[in-house]
Structures are given as C-alpha cells and as structure tokens.
Amino acid sequence: MSIQAIKEEVSKLSREEQAELIHFMVELLAKDDFQLSEAWKEELGRREQALDKEESIGKPVREVISKYKAH
C-alpha cells in the first residue's frame, strides 16, 4: 500500500481514531530511539487533552495541505 493510499484511508477515520493512530505512531517511533523534543511532547500532550475534552476542532487535511503549499 502506498503512503498516499494510507493517507487517504487515515483521512476517513474519526478524530478519535486518528488520535489513536498518532499515539501508535509516536510509540512505534519511540522504539527506534526516535526522540521527540520537549516542545513536541508538550504539544502532543496538549492536543491529546483537547481531543479528550472534545475541545479540538479538526480541519480537513486538504485544507491544511493547500494552506501549507501556499506559503
């Protein structure tokens, strides 16, 4: 399966499922001695709390990517 196909499938997941996948990926990378900076750890913790409290408002991935590419 290609990365693009995986991305398309991930975009179909609920926000809760996406957050679970992010957590899984972070844990998977941590097994390979991948080190997140403290700033990223704090940011991920903040985002996880916001998702848990249903305070986070997600944006469609296409919107985010198009905004990123515009800069």
Summary of the structure (lengths in Angstrom):
residues: 71
radius of gyration: 13.6
end to end distance: 29.8
largest distance: 34.8
contacts: 130
relative contact order: 0.10
helix: 70%
strand: 0%
